Amino acid sequence: MIPWILVAIAVLLVVLAVVYFYARKKRPVDYYNLFIIGIIWTGVGIPLKNYALFVIGLILMGIGGFNHDKWKKNKKRWKDLSKKEKKITVLIMILLLLLVLAGFVFLFMAM
């Protein structure tokens, strides 16, 4: 039962990421962050034997890696964000943290 919970969480994270990228059409996609997220998801998917995370991580790494020439084009630091962008970013970080915590709760409940 654990793999389905982790797959559901992974799918939800991907959906949140896609919604976030489409909602902020003012800036292009940050391919460097996609590459880093892909490395993390691939690294987490292997020891958990969760092939959905592993494959999604490889896809994100591929998208980010193939666009490595655009990595520095979109660099924006926290101090460069507007107040609205900062609020949205903090909200998304809180939602993602809650999803990670929910994943750990489900993981420990299933043990």
Secondary structure, 3 states (H helix, E strand, C coil): CHHHHHHHHHHHHHHHHHHHHHHCCCCCCCHHHHHHHHHHHHHHHCCCCCHHHHHHHHHHHHHHHHCHHHCHHHCCCHHHCCHHHHHHHHHHHHHHHHHHHHHHHHHHHHC
